[in-house]
Amino acid sequence: MPQLIPFYFINQLSFSFLTLLALIYIISKYFLPLFTFQQVIRMYITKLNNK
Amino acid sequence: MASKAAAAAVDFTRIYSSLGLSKETVAALQAFRKRHGDAQRIQTQYASQPTTVDLAHYRSVLKNKAVVDEAEKILRDFKPVTYDVNAQIKAIETFEAKAVVKAKETTEKIDIELKDLQATLANIEDARPFEDLTAEEVGNAHPRIVEAVENMIKKGKWTVPGYKEKFGDLSLM
């Protein structure tokens, strides 16, 4: 298994680090704001509905 | 003239009530109508009066025929003073042209307003209940909310105060 060969450790580490960074960026930029947006809209509609 | 025929067919009560004119315009219109009515009334009143003098009757009644002859002469020589009304007609025509232009402008304005109102009406008729709305539609309708959310996220605020108490939470932690 190449994962266990020390020669590839640096490669694996760097790629996992990059992938993690990319994932964090994409999720926090495109997915998580949608949840906040939905919460705000839900509160807004509820307030409108109660008026 | 087409404009005169149109003016004859104008339904003034509808104009007063339905066009939403300003108070001054309605007052001016009413004053103008009153003036026109008065002029028409006076004209019919004078038109019904006799325009000839029965001189033979006076000759038979009066002893002094010379007076009647003199009166007849004066009457024959009398010529009504003629007025040059062209200037007034011109003024009226320019006023009419102005009024027509203004009326056209007003109709255009009213058309635009009507379109707006119809759009609003269609909006109201197509409105759906709150349950059927999506977050995206509300965001499109109120771009301020999208901006507010962006600002919140920039400041690191990911949750809405009061949301958890109202809607609960699915997290197990």
gemmi code that builds the backbone of each chain (N, CA, C; Angstrom):
import gemmi

chains = {
    "A": [
        ("MET", (0.828, -1.210, 0.000), (0.000, 0.000, 0.000), (0.859, 1.255, 0.000)),
        ("PRO", (0.699, 2.102, -1.016), (1.569, 3.305, -1.067), (1.303, 4.296, 0.050)),
        ("GLN", (0.113, 4.231, 0.634), (-0.192, 5.176, 1.720), (0.725, 4.982, 2.912)),
        ("LEU", (1.192, 3.775, 3.055), (2.009, 3.478, 4.222), (3.513, 3.613, 3.948)),
        ("ILE", (3.868, 3.951, 2.712), (5.285, 4.109, 2.396), (5.697, 5.546, 2.735)),
        ("PRO", (6.670, 5.722, 3.574), (7.041, 7.093, 4.024), (7.338, 8.061, 2.880)),
        ("PHE", (7.767, 7.543, 1.753), (8.075, 8.414, 0.620), (6.861, 9.275, 0.198)),
        ("TYR", (5.671, 8.697, 0.346), (4.460, 9.417, -0.095), (3.797, 10.237, 0.989)),
        ("PHE", (4.361, 10.227, 2.192), (3.698, 10.916, 3.305), (3.490, 12.406, 3.040)),
        ("ILE", (4.568, 13.056, 2.555), (4.495, 14.512, 2.334), (3.429, 14.826, 1.288)),
        ("ASN", (3.458, 14.007, 0.221), (2.462, 14.203, -0.844), (1.047, 14.100, -0.296)),
        ("GLN", (0.801, 13.071, 0.461), (-0.544, 12.861, 1.027), (-0.951, 14.002, 1.955)),
        ("LEU", (0.022, 14.391, 2.791), (-0.270, 15.470, 3.736), (-0.626, 16.754, 3.007)),
        ("SER", (0.203, 17.088, 2.002), (-0.048, 18.362, 1.313), (-1.389, 18.325, 0.580)),
        ("PHE", (-1.683, 17.185, -0.061), (-2.961, 17.127, -0.805), (-4.171, 17.129, 0.116)),
        ("SER", (-4.019, 16.426, 1.252), (-5.164, 16.438, 2.189), (-5.367, 17.834, 2.763)),
        ("PHE", (-4.263, 18.528, 3.025), (-4.355, 19.881, 3.541), (-5.043, 20.795, 2.523)),
        ("LEU", (-4.609, 20.692, 1.266), (-5.207, 21.513, 0.203), (-6.693, 21.208, 0.033)),
        ("THR", (-6.998, 19.891, 0.035), (-8.406, 19.500, -0.136), (-9.260, 20.041, 1.008)),
        ("LEU", (-8.716, 19.952, 2.214), (-9.457, 20.443, 3.364), (-9.713, 21.947, 3.255)),
        ("LEU", (-8.659, 22.672, 2.857), (-8.818, 24.124, 2.698), (-9.893, 24.441, 1.657)),
        ("ALA", (-9.807, 23.718, 0.527), (-10.780, 23.961, -0.552), (-12.183, 23.661, -0.061)),
        ("LEU", (-12.337, 22.558, 0.659), (-13.664, 22.187, 1.164), (-14.210, 23.251, 2.111)),
        ("ILE", (-13.319, 23.703, 3.032), (-13.767, 24.728, 3.997), (-14.209, 25.984, 3.253)),
        ("TYR", (-13.400, 26.362, 2.255), (-13.723, 27.579, 1.517), (-15.074, 27.433, 0.795)),
        ("ILE", (-15.207, 26.326, 0.072), (-16.438, 26.149, -0.727), (-17.668, 26.060, 0.172)),
        ("ILE", (-17.554, 25.300, 1.231), (-18.727, 25.132, 2.105), (-19.094, 26.448, 2.789)),
        ("SER", (-18.068, 27.160, 3.303), (-18.404, 28.389, 4.030), (-18.832, 29.501, 3.091)),
        ("LYS", (-18.415, 29.389, 1.844), (-18.777, 30.455, 0.898), (-20.140, 30.182, 0.248)),
        ("TYR", (-20.392, 28.932, -0.098), (-21.580, 28.658, -0.921), (-22.684, 27.891, -0.206)),
        ("PHE", (-22.353, 27.112, 0.803), (-23.402, 26.267, 1.393), (-23.901, 26.777, 2.746)),
        ("LEU", (-22.959, 27.085, 3.651), (-23.402, 27.501, 4.984), (-24.211, 28.801, 4.982)),
        ("PRO", (-23.856, 29.796, 4.153), (-24.681, 31.012, 4.150), (-26.136, 30.736, 3.799)),
        ("LEU", (-26.375, 29.674, 3.019), (-27.761, 29.349, 2.666), (-28.577, 28.991, 3.905)),
        ("PHE", (-27.933, 28.347, 4.861), (-28.651, 27.988, 6.088), (-29.025, 29.247, 6.881)),
        ("THR", (-28.041, 30.144, 6.996), (-28.333, 31.403, 7.702), (-29.423, 32.174, 6.978)),
        ("PHE", (-29.313, 32.211, 5.643), (-30.301, 32.912, 4.821), (-31.696, 32.329, 5.064)),
        ("GLN", (-31.733, 31.021, 5.086), (-33.025, 30.363, 5.298), (-33.600, 30.694, 6.682)),
        ("GLN", (-32.706, 30.732, 7.678), (-33.185, 31.062, 9.030), (-33.738, 32.484, 9.075)),
        ("VAL", (-33.003, 33.398, 8.439), (-33.459, 34.805, 8.441), (-34.808, 34.920, 7.734)),
        ("ILE", (-34.922, 34.265, 6.585), (-36.174, 34.331, 5.816), (-37.318, 33.727, 6.625)),
        ("ARG", (-37.003, 32.634, 7.314), (-38.043, 31.969, 8.096), (-38.551, 32.896, 9.209)),
        ("MET", (-37.611, 33.567, 9.885), (-38.006, 34.503, 10.933), (-38.828, 35.652, 10.331)),
        ("TYR", (-38.374, 36.115, 9.168), (-39.044, 37.248, 8.513), (-40.481, 36.885, 8.142)),
        ("ILE", (-40.639, 35.721, 7.504), (-41.983, 35.298, 7.085), (-42.880, 35.097, 8.297)),
        ("THR", (-42.295, 34.526, 9.364), (-43.104, 34.298, 10.568), (-43.589, 35.615, 11.147)),
        ("LYS", (-42.659, 36.605, 11.160), (-43.045, 37.916, 11.699), (-44.124, 38.531, 10.825)),
        ("LEU", (-43.973, 38.416, 9.485), (-44.972, 38.979, 8.563), (-46.324, 38.304, 8.766)),
        ("ASN", (-46.268, 37.008, 8.929), (-47.499, 36.219, 9.069), (-48.244, 36.568, 10.350)),
        ("ASN", (-47.454, 36.944, 11.396), (-48.082, 37.263, 12.682), (-48.689, 38.657, 12.701)),
        ("LYS", (-48.309, 39.483, 11.709), (-48.779, 40.875, 11.711), (-50.256, 40.959, 11.403)),
    ],
    "B": [
        ("MET", (-65.618, 70.397, -36.923), (-64.307, 70.077, -36.334), (-64.425, 68.926, -35.337)),
        ("ALA", (-63.433, 68.066, -35.405), (-63.538, 66.863, -34.570), (-63.491, 67.216, -33.085)),
        ("SER", (-62.633, 68.218, -32.744), (-62.484, 68.561, -31.328), (-63.791, 69.119, -30.764)),
        ("LYS", (-64.527, 69.896, -31.614), (-65.779, 70.470, -31.124), (-66.815, 69.373, -30.898)),
        ("ALA", (-66.852, 68.410, -31.859), (-67.777, 67.282, -31.688), (-67.441, 66.509, -30.424)),
        ("ALA", (-66.125, 66.361, -30.181), (-65.695, 65.645, -28.975), (-66.109, 66.426, -27.741)),
        ("ALA", (-65.927, 67.753, -27.796), (-66.286, 68.587, -26.640), (-67.775, 68.478, -26.332)),
        ("ALA", (-68.596, 68.342, -27.393), (-70.037, 68.247, -27.173), (-70.402, 66.944, -26.472)),
        ("ALA", (-69.584, 65.916, -26.720), (-69.926, 64.604, -26.164), (-69.268, 64.333, -24.815)),
        ("VAL", (-68.610, 65.369, -24.235), (-67.873, 65.147, -22.984), (-68.844, 64.930, -21.829)),
        ("ASP", (-68.564, 63.909, -21.053), (-69.396, 63.635, -19.885), (-68.698, 64.258, -18.670)),
        ("PHE", (-69.170, 65.472, -18.290), (-68.430, 66.242, -17.289), (-68.465, 65.614, -15.901)),
        ("THR", (-69.601, 65.002, -15.557), (-69.667, 64.420, -14.203), (-68.618, 63.326, -14.044)),
        ("ARG", (-68.397, 62.608, -15.161), (-67.392, 61.544, -15.098), (-65.993, 62.134, -14.961)),
        ("ILE", (-65.789, 63.246, -15.671), (-64.475, 63.899, -15.595), (-64.211, 64.373, -14.178)),
        ("TYR", (-65.226, 64.997, -13.534), (-65.021, 65.500, -12.175), (-64.687, 64.368, -11.222)),
        ("SER", (-65.425, 63.257, -11.378), (-65.342, 62.230, -10.335), (-64.225, 61.229, -10.566)),
        ("SER", (-64.014, 60.832, -11.825), (-63.161, 59.654, -12.016), (-61.725, 59.959, -12.396)),
        ("LEU", (-61.431, 61.164, -12.875), (-60.058, 61.379, -13.364), (-59.078, 61.787, -12.281)),
        ("GLY", (-59.575, 62.101, -11.098), (-58.677, 62.483, -10.007), (-57.999, 63.809, -10.274)),
        ("LEU", (-58.757, 64.781, -10.803), (-58.166, 66.081, -11.118), (-57.957, 66.872, -9.834)),
        ("SER", (-57.027, 67.863, -9.936), (-56.796, 68.698, -8.768), (-57.965, 69.661, -8.579)),
        ("LYS", (-58.039, 70.253, -7.363), (-59.175, 71.111, -7.034), (-59.247, 72.308, -7.961)),
        ("GLU", (-58.054, 72.883, -8.283), (-58.040, 74.086, -9.126), (-58.564, 73.746, -10.511)),
        ("THR", (-58.165, 72.576, -11.030), (-58.597, 72.193, -12.373), (-60.110, 72.026, -12.411)),
        ("VAL", (-60.652, 71.371, -11.376), (-62.106, 71.155, -11.342), (-62.818, 72.492, -11.250)),
        ("ALA", (-62.278, 73.415, -10.397), (-62.915, 74.725, -10.241), (-62.876, 75.481, -11.562)),
        ("ALA", (-61.716, 75.430, -12.251), (-61.593, 76.136, -13.527), (-62.565, 75.560, -14.547)),
        ("LEU", (-62.674, 74.245, -14.543), (-63.567, 73.570, -15.489), (-65.018, 73.946, -15.217)),
        ("GLN", (-65.363, 74.012, -13.925), (-66.740, 74.361, -13.578), (-67.042, 75.807, -13.955)),
        ("ALA", (-66.053, 76.704, -13.707), (-66.244, 78.112, -14.052), (-66.435, 78.252, -15.561)),
        ("PHE", (-65.625, 77.504, -16.307), (-65.712, 77.560, -17.767), (-67.070, 77.060, -18.241)),
        ("ARG", (-67.538, 75.996, -17.627), (-68.855, 75.447, -18.006), (-69.966, 76.438, -17.702)),
        ("LYS", (-69.832, 77.119, -16.531), (-70.849, 78.087, -16.124), (-70.883, 79.242, -17.114)),
        ("ARG", (-69.682, 79.703, -17.497), (-69.595, 80.805, -18.447), (-70.244, 80.418, -19.763)),
        ("HIS", (-69.956, 79.211, -20.193), (-70.517, 78.727, -21.456), (-72.032, 78.638, -21.372)),
        ("GLY", (-72.537, 78.126, -20.230), (-73.991, 77.992, -20.050), (-74.666, 79.352, -20.050)),
        ("ASP", (-74.032, 80.322, -19.326), (-74.609, 81.671, -19.268), (-74.688, 82.275, -20.662)),
        ("ALA", (-73.575, 82.154, -21.411), (-73.526, 82.733, -22.758), (-74.620, 82.119, -23.621)),
        ("GLN", (-74.781, 80.806, -23.503), (-75.785, 80.110, -24.311), (-77.194, 80.588, -23.950)),
        ("ARG", (-77.423, 80.765, -22.637), (-78.736, 81.188, -22.161), (-79.064, 82.581, -22.684)),
        ("ILE", (-78.070, 83.492, -22.572), (-78.289, 84.865, -23.023), (-78.534, 84.882, -24.532)),
        ("GLN", (-77.788, 84.057, -25.233), (-77.926, 84.020, -26.699), (-79.326, 83.579, -27.094)),
        ("THR", (-79.843, 82.516, -26.440), (-81.193, 82.037, -26.785), (-82.235, 83.077, -26.384)),
        ("GLN", (-81.973, 83.767, -25.256), (-82.904, 84.782, -24.778), (-83.035, 85.912, -25.795)),
        ("TYR", (-81.903, 86.388, -26.312), (-81.947, 87.477, -27.274), (-82.425, 87.018, -28.635)),
        ("ALA", (-82.106, 85.772, -28.977), (-82.503, 85.276, -30.303), (-84.019, 85.169, -30.401)),
        ("SER", (-84.677, 84.947, -29.227), (-86.125, 84.783, -29.262), (-86.844, 86.141, -29.368)),
        ("GLN", (-86.142, 87.244, -29.090), (-86.786, 88.554, -29.155), (-86.931, 89.015, -30.612)),
        ("PRO", (-88.009, 89.817, -30.894), (-88.212, 90.255, -32.288), (-87.135, 91.246, -32.726)),
        ("THR", (-86.763, 91.181, -33.984), (-85.702, 92.053, -34.493), (-86.243, 93.137, -35.438)),
        ("THR", (-87.532, 93.096, -35.696), (-88.104, 94.112, -36.602), (-89.008, 95.059, -35.811)),
        ("VAL", (-89.131, 96.293, -36.316), (-90.002, 97.300, -35.683), (-91.209, 97.517, -36.577)),
        ("ASP", (-92.397, 97.436, -35.980), (-93.630, 97.600, -36.772), (-93.945, 99.099, -36.888)),
        ("LEU", (-93.339, 99.734, -37.910), (-93.481, 101.183, -38.064), (-94.903, 101.580, -38.463)),
        ("ALA", (-95.560, 100.736, -39.229), (-96.925, 101.038, -39.670), (-97.843, 101.187, -38.463)),
        ("HIS", (-97.598, 100.358, -37.459), (-98.390, 100.428, -36.244), (-98.218, 101.778, -35.555)),
        ("TYR", (-96.935, 102.234, -35.456), (-96.668, 103.525, -34.816), (-97.281, 104.660, -35.623)),
        ("ARG", (-97.225, 104.514, -36.982), (-97.786, 105.556, -37.847), (-99.297, 105.683, -37.598)),
        ("SER", (-99.931, 104.563, -37.435), (-101.381, 104.614, -37.234), (-101.730, 105.125, -35.835)),
        ("VAL", (-100.834, 104.868, -34.877), (-101.138, 105.266, -33.495), (-100.776, 106.724, -33.237)),
        ("LEU", (-99.561, 107.127, -33.679), (-99.082, 108.475, -33.368), (-99.620, 109.507, -34.352)),
        ("LYS", (-99.808, 110.728, -33.822), (-100.277, 111.803, -34.694), (-99.100, 112.430, -35.423)),
        ("ASN", (-97.992, 112.546, -34.722), (-96.806, 113.168, -35.303), (-96.078, 112.161, -36.178)),
        ("LYS", (-96.373, 112.223, -37.506), (-95.774, 111.237, -38.439), (-94.295, 111.503, -38.664)),
        ("ALA", (-93.901, 112.798, -38.479), (-92.501, 113.157, -38.737), (-91.573, 112.388, -37.818)),
        ("VAL", (-92.010, 112.196, -36.585), (-91.179, 111.451, -35.618), (-90.975, 110.019, -36.107)),
        ("VAL", (-92.080, 109.441, -36.596), (-91.988, 108.047, -37.069), (-91.069, 107.969, -38.285)),
        ("ASP", (-91.208, 108.998, -39.188), (-90.346, 109.011, -40.380), (-88.873, 109.112, -39.981)),
        ("GLU", (-88.654, 110.001, -39.003), (-87.262, 110.182, -38.546), (-86.726, 108.889, -37.928)),
        ("ALA", (-87.589, 108.273, -37.125), (-87.189, 107.001, -36.487), (-86.902, 105.939, -37.531)),
        ("GLU", (-87.733, 105.935, -38.584), (-87.518, 104.953, -39.653), (-86.191, 105.195, -40.353)),
        ("LYS", (-85.905, 106.487, -40.571), (-84.643, 106.855, -41.240), (-83.438, 106.410, -40.392)),
        ("ILE", (-83.561, 106.751, -39.097), (-82.452, 106.388, -38.186), (-82.272, 104.865, -38.168)),
        ("LEU", (-83.424, 104.203, -38.154), (-83.375, 102.732, -38.105), (-82.737, 102.156, -39.365)),
        ("ARG", (-83.083, 102.773, -40.516), (-82.545, 102.275, -41.782), (-81.039, 102.530, -41.874)),
        ("ASP", (-80.666, 103.717, -41.317), (-79.237, 104.076, -41.405), (-78.372, 103.354, -40.368)),
        ("PHE", (-79.055, 102.762, -39.409), (-78.277, 102.149, -38.325), (-77.524, 100.910, -38.823)),
        ("LYS", (-76.277, 100.931, -38.526), (-75.489, 99.744, -38.880), (-74.794, 99.270, -37.611)),
        ("PRO", (-74.935, 98.021, -37.267), (-74.258, 97.547, -36.047), (-72.739, 97.641, -36.170)),
        ("VAL", (-72.134, 98.003, -35.065), (-70.677, 98.113, -35.058), (-70.087, 96.713, -35.202)),
        ("THR", (-69.157, 96.605, -36.111), (-68.530, 95.283, -36.286), (-67.232, 95.216, -35.473)),
        ("TYR", (-67.085, 94.103, -34.834), (-65.864, 93.906, -34.043), (-64.973, 92.935, -34.774)),
        ("ASP", (-63.682, 93.171, -34.632), (-62.735, 92.224, -35.226), (-62.454, 91.141, -34.187)),
        ("VAL", (-63.086, 90.005, -34.381), (-62.937, 88.943, -33.371), (-61.837, 87.956, -33.727)),
        ("ASN", (-61.115, 88.263, -34.838), (-60.079, 87.309, -35.265), (-59.024, 87.075, -34.190)),
        ("ALA", (-58.659, 88.221, -33.525), (-57.623, 88.090, -32.487), (-58.105, 87.163, -31.377)),
        ("GLN", (-59.382, 87.349, -31.007), (-59.934, 86.504, -29.936), (-60.002, 85.050, -30.386)),
        ("ILE", (-60.441, 84.866, -31.656), (-60.529, 83.490, -32.175), (-59.153, 82.841, -32.172)),
        ("LYS", (-58.149, 83.652, -32.565), (-56.790, 83.126, -32.584), (-56.356, 82.704, -31.175)),
        ("ALA", (-56.649, 83.594, -30.211), (-56.294, 83.277, -28.818), (-56.993, 82.002, -28.374)),
        ("ILE", (-58.272, 81.898, -28.757), (-59.030, 80.701, -28.376), (-58.424, 79.462, -29.017)),
        ("GLU", (-58.006, 79.620, -30.287), (-57.427, 78.454, -30.974), (-56.108, 78.035, -30.345)),
        ("THR", (-55.280, 79.052, -29.994), (-54.016, 78.674, -29.342), (-54.297, 78.010, -28.004)),
        ("PHE", (-55.307, 78.548, -27.300), (-55.672, 77.951, -26.009), (-56.144, 76.510, -26.208)),
        ("GLU", (-56.935, 76.324, -27.283), (-57.458, 74.987, -27.573), (-56.318, 74.015, -27.879)),
        ("ALA", (-55.355, 74.527, -28.708), (-54.222, 73.660, -29.051), (-53.456, 73.273, -27.792)),
        ("LYS", (-53.263, 74.296, -26.913), (-52.545, 74.024, -25.663), (-53.308, 73.002, -24.823)),
        ("ALA", (-54.619, 73.217, -24.753), (-55.448, 72.315, -23.945), (-55.382, 70.891, -24.485)),
        ("VAL", (-55.399, 70.780, -25.838), (-55.347, 69.439, -26.430), (-54.016, 68.776, -26.109)),
        ("VAL", (-52.934, 69.564, -26.217), (-51.606, 69.006, -25.913), (-51.555, 68.541, -24.455)),
        ("LYS", (-52.102, 69.407, -23.567), (-52.080, 69.055, -22.145), (-52.923, 67.816, -21.883)),
        ("ALA", (-54.066, 67.755, -22.572), (-54.939, 66.590, -22.388), (-54.228, 65.322, -22.845)),
        ("LYS", (-53.485, 65.449, -23.959), (-52.745, 64.266, -24.441), (-51.701, 63.840, -23.426)),
        ("GLU", (-50.995, 64.848, -22.881), (-49.983, 64.536, -21.859), (-50.627, 63.825, -20.671)),
        ("THR", (-51.776, 64.368, -20.266), (-52.466, 63.772, -19.121), (-52.883, 62.338, -19.422)),
        ("THR", (-53.391, 62.105, -20.645), (-53.796, 60.732, -20.976), (-52.586, 59.796, -20.955)),
        ("GLU", (-51.454, 60.314, -21.465), (-50.252, 59.462, -21.437), (-49.870, 59.119, -19.997)),
        ("LYS", (-49.929, 60.179, -19.138), (-49.575, 59.970, -17.741), (-50.522, 58.947, -17.098)),
        ("ILE", (-51.805, 59.136, -17.400), (-52.798, 58.229, -16.817), (-52.592, 56.814, -17.328)),
        ("ASP", (-52.228, 56.697, -18.616), (-51.965, 55.359, -19.169), (-50.836, 54.679, -18.403)),
        ("ILE", (-49.777, 55.456, -18.150), (-48.632, 54.877, -17.435), (-49.058, 54.444, -16.031)),
        ("GLU", (-49.828, 55.336, -15.372), (-50.289, 55.004, -14.022), (-51.166, 53.761, -14.024)),
        ("LEU", (-52.003, 53.690, -15.076), (-52.907, 52.551, -15.193), (-52.121, 51.253, -15.350)),
        ("LYS", (-51.047, 51.330, -16.167), (-50.221, 50.137, -16.356), (-49.611, 49.704, -15.029)),
        ("ASP", (-49.112, 50.703, -14.278), (-48.533, 50.417, -12.958), (-49.553, 49.738, -12.065)),
        ("LEU", (-50.749, 50.331, -12.064), (-51.796, 49.793, -11.194), (-52.163, 48.371, -11.605)),
        ("GLN", (-52.209, 48.148, -12.929), (-52.547, 46.798, -13.390), (-51.474, 45.799, -12.987)),
        ("ALA", (-50.203, 46.263, -13.081), (-49.108, 45.385, -12.652), (-49.266, 45.052, -11.168)),
        ("THR", (-49.603, 46.089, -10.376), (-49.799, 45.867, -8.943), (-50.942, 44.898, -8.697)),
        ("LEU", (-52.022, 45.096, -9.470), (-53.188, 44.233, -9.325), (-52.835, 42.780, -9.657)),
        ("ALA", (-52.066, 42.616, -10.764), (-51.654, 41.261, -11.141), (-50.803, 40.647, -10.039)),
        ("ASN", (-49.938, 41.514, -9.446), (-49.092, 41.069, -8.337), (-49.940, 40.564, -7.186)),
        ("ILE", (-50.983, 41.361, -6.870), (-51.844, 40.993, -5.746), (-52.604, 39.704, -6.053)),
        ("GLU", (-53.080, 39.622, -7.314), (-53.859, 38.431, -7.669), (-53.007, 37.166, -7.686)),
        ("ASP", (-51.721, 37.356, -8.118), (-50.845, 36.179, -8.196), (-50.186, 35.838, -6.866)),
        ("ALA", (-50.423, 36.651, -5.851), (-49.750, 36.428, -4.569), (-50.132, 35.065, -4.001)),
        ("ARG", (-49.109, 34.395, -3.482), (-49.368, 33.064, -2.922), (-49.259, 33.119, -1.403)),
        ("PRO", (-49.825, 32.144, -0.729), (-49.722, 32.152, 0.731), (-48.280, 31.959, 1.194)),
        ("PHE", (-48.026, 32.337, 2.448), (-46.665, 32.277, 2.982), (-46.087, 30.873, 2.918)),
        ("GLU", (-46.972, 29.877, 3.065), (-46.480, 28.488, 3.101), (-45.827, 28.074, 1.776)),
        ("ASP", (-46.300, 28.696, 0.666), (-45.792, 28.289, -0.646), (-44.564, 29.057, -1.090)),
        ("LEU", (-44.147, 30.037, -0.299), (-42.998, 30.848, -0.713), (-41.696, 30.096, -0.486)),
        ("THR", (-40.712, 30.368, -1.351), (-39.381, 29.813, -1.112), (-38.477, 30.951, -0.647)),
        ("ALA", (-37.391, 30.561, 0.017), (-36.458, 31.568, 0.540), (-35.904, 32.413, -0.597)),
        ("GLU", (-35.671, 31.772, -1.741), (-35.091, 32.484, -2.875), (-36.040, 33.576, -3.374)),
        ("GLU", (-37.341, 33.241, -3.415), (-38.323, 34.234, -3.880), (-38.384, 35.432, -2.958)),
        ("VAL", (-38.360, 35.149, -1.657), (-38.388, 36.254, -0.686), (-37.126, 37.096, -0.836)),
        ("GLY", (-35.997, 36.424, -1.053), (-34.732, 37.144, -1.253), (-34.777, 38.021, -2.487)),
        ("ASN", (-35.413, 37.486, -3.564), (-35.529, 38.287, -4.791), (-36.430, 39.490, -4.577)),
        ("ALA", (-37.480, 39.269, -3.769), (-38.419, 40.364, -3.547), (-37.822, 41.427, -2.638)),
        ("HIS", (-36.970, 40.997, -1.702), (-36.357, 41.949, -0.763), (-34.846, 41.789, -0.774)),
        ("PRO", (-34.169, 42.431, -1.718), (-32.706, 42.287, -1.788), (-32.010, 42.777, -0.517)),
        ("ARG", (-32.722, 43.594, 0.288), (-32.117, 44.082, 1.537), (-31.805, 42.924, 2.481)),
        ("ILE", (-32.665, 41.896, 2.438), (-32.447, 40.745, 3.324), (-31.162, 40.029, 2.930)),
        ("VAL", (-30.971, 39.873, 1.598), (-29.750, 39.202, 1.127), (-28.533, 39.984, 1.594)),
        ("GLU", (-28.599, 41.309, 1.461), (-27.477, 42.147, 1.906), (-27.241, 41.984, 3.404)),
        ("ALA", (-28.333, 41.970, 4.155), (-28.195, 41.850, 5.611), (-27.537, 40.528, 5.969)),
        ("VAL", (-27.938, 39.452, 5.271), (-27.341, 38.138, 5.553), (-25.853, 38.145, 5.206)),
        ("GLU", (-25.515, 38.761, 4.072), (-24.095, 38.843, 3.686), (-23.285, 39.582, 4.751)),
        ("ASN", (-23.871, 40.678, 5.252), (-23.189, 41.437, 6.306), (-23.014, 40.609, 7.561)),
        ("MET", (-24.086, 39.868, 7.925), (-24.018, 39.017, 9.109), (-22.879, 38.024, 8.987)),
        ("ILE", (-22.775, 37.409, 7.798), (-21.769, 36.367, 7.611), (-20.369, 36.964, 7.623)),
        ("LYS", (-20.243, 38.164, 7.065), (-18.945, 38.834, 7.088), (-18.502, 39.093, 8.529)),
        ("LYS", (-19.480, 39.368, 9.395), (-19.151, 39.643, 10.797), (-19.050, 38.357, 11.608)),
        ("GLY", (-19.283, 37.214, 10.953), (-19.161, 35.937, 11.647), (-20.404, 35.523, 12.401)),
        ("LYS", (-21.520, 36.187, 12.139), (-22.769, 35.783, 12.803), (-23.500, 34.802, 11.901)),
        ("TRP", (-23.505, 33.536, 12.326), (-24.105, 32.509, 11.463), (-25.504, 32.123, 11.916)),
        ("THR", (-25.881, 32.571, 13.086), (-27.217, 32.195, 13.576), (-28.073, 33.438, 13.805)),
        ("VAL", (-29.390, 33.209, 13.814), (-30.324, 34.308, 14.041), (-30.812, 34.222, 15.479)),
        ("PRO", (-30.713, 35.328, 16.237), (-31.197, 35.274, 17.616), (-32.701, 34.987, 17.664)),
        ("GLY", (-33.080, 34.030, 18.523), (-34.509, 33.704, 18.673), (-34.974, 32.586, 17.773)),
        ("TYR", (-34.106, 32.163, 16.827), (-34.527, 31.122, 15.887), (-34.668, 29.774, 16.586)),
        ("LYS", (-33.645, 29.468, 17.419), (-33.623, 28.160, 18.070), (-34.843, 27.993, 18.987)),
        ("GLU", (-35.206, 29.087, 19.703), (-36.340, 29.029, 20.624), (-37.651, 28.834, 19.862)),
        ("LYS", (-37.698, 29.369, 18.673), (-38.953, 29.340, 17.934), (-39.122, 28.038, 17.132)),
        ("PHE", (-38.035, 27.617, 16.475), (-38.163, 26.477, 15.562), (-37.461, 25.216, 16.055)),
        ("GLY", (-36.748, 25.303, 17.175), (-36.070, 24.119, 17.665), (-34.757, 23.871, 16.954)),
        ("ASP", (-34.130, 22.785, 17.297), (-32.799, 22.512, 16.781), (-32.666, 21.004, 16.556)),
        ("LEU", (-32.019, 20.611, 15.439), (-31.874, 19.171, 15.169), (-30.539, 18.614, 15.670)),
        ("SER", (-29.657, 19.527, 16.124), (-28.337, 19.018, 16.497), (-28.424, 18.243, 17.817)),
        ("LEU", (-27.627, 17.176, 17.884), (-27.661, 16.307, 19.060), (-26.726, 16.808, 20.153)),
        ("MET", (-25.837, 17.700, 19.793), (-24.838, 18.149, 20.764), (-25.445, 19.126, 21.771)),
    ],
}
model = gemmi.Model(1)
for chain_id, residues in chains.items():
    chain = gemmi.Chain(chain_id)
    for i, (resn, *xyz) in enumerate(residues, 1):
        res = gemmi.Residue()
        res.name, res.seqid = resn, gemmi.SeqId(i, " ")
        for name, pos in zip(("N", "CA", "C"), xyz):
            atom = gemmi.Atom()
            atom.name, atom.element = name, gemmi.Element(name[0])
            atom.pos, atom.b_iso = gemmi.Position(*pos), 0.0
            res.add_atom(atom)
        chain.add_residue(res)
    model.add_chain(chain)
structure = gemmi.Structure()
structure.add_model(model)
structure.setup_entities()
